[in-house]
C-alpha cells in the first residue's frame, strides 16, 4: 500500500507460512484503498496462495461489502473492536480447517 508495498506484505506472508493477512488502510483519495485490496487478492491468486490465505482489511473507509467486492474475505470499518476481527478470524479458520 502506501507504507508497505502489497508485494512485500504478500511475500512476507508466504515466507512465514501465514494463514491470515490483515491490512489496514487510512483515508484515501480516488479509492486507493479499494485498489490495494484488489491488488492483494489478485496477487495472492497469481502466486497460487489465495486458497490458503484468509485476507482481511480494515480502515475508516472499509466496509465488509467493499472489502468482499475487492476480493477480500472480510472488511472491518469504523468503530470495529479488535474482538470482532479476532472472532471472525477464529470462526473462519475453524470453518476452513486451518
N, C-alpha and C positions, 0 to 999 in steps of 0.2 A: 504494500500500500504506500502510504506517504512516508512512514517512518522506517518500515522494513519491506523490501520488495516481496511480493507474493511468492515469487520463485524461491526465495530464501526461506520463507516460512514453510513452504511445502517440502523443500529439500531437507530441512531440519526435522520435520515430522517423519519423513521416510528414514532418515539416518538414525533416529532414535526409536523407531518402530512404534510411533504413536498410534493411537486408535481414535483420538479426538483432536481436532484442530479448532481452536477458538480464535476469532479475530474480532477486533473492536475498531469501530470507525468513529471519527469525530464528525462534526458538522462539515459537510462538503458542498461544493458547488457543482452544478452540471451532473448530478447523480454519480459522482465518482465512487461513492460507497456501493452502489449497485454494480458498477463496472468491476470493482475489486472483488466483490463476492462472486460474480460470474467468472472472473478470471481464475480464481482459486478453484472453483468447481470444474471448470474446463481443463485446467492444468492437471488436476488430480485424475481426471478421466484420461487425458492424454498420456500420463505417466503410468496408467494402469493400476492406480491405487485407490480410486474412488470407492470401490466396493468395500474396502476395509477401513475407511475413514468416516467418522462422524464429523460433519462440518457445521460449525455453529458460529453465528455472528451476533454482534450486539453494538449498540450505539444509539445516540439520540434520534437519528433518523431511520433506524432499522425497525421494521415490524416483522412478525413471523411471515406474513404474506409476501412482503418484498424479498425477504431472505429466500424463501422457498422458490419464488419466481426466478431468483438469481442462481438457483442450483444448490443452495444450502439445505441442510436438514432441518434447521430451525433458526429463528432470529428472535432476539430479545431487545426491547427498546426501553424507553423512559420508564423510570420507577420500578424496573425489574430488580428483584432481590437476588443475590447470589444463590440462595437456597433454591429458587425456581430453576435456575440454569443447571445447578448440580443435580437436582432431582430429575430434570429432563434427561441429562446425560446418563444417569444411572438406569433409569427406566429404558431408555433406548438401547443401551449396551446390553442389558439383560434380554431385551426382546430380540436382539441380533445375535445373542450368544457370544458376545465379546468378553 
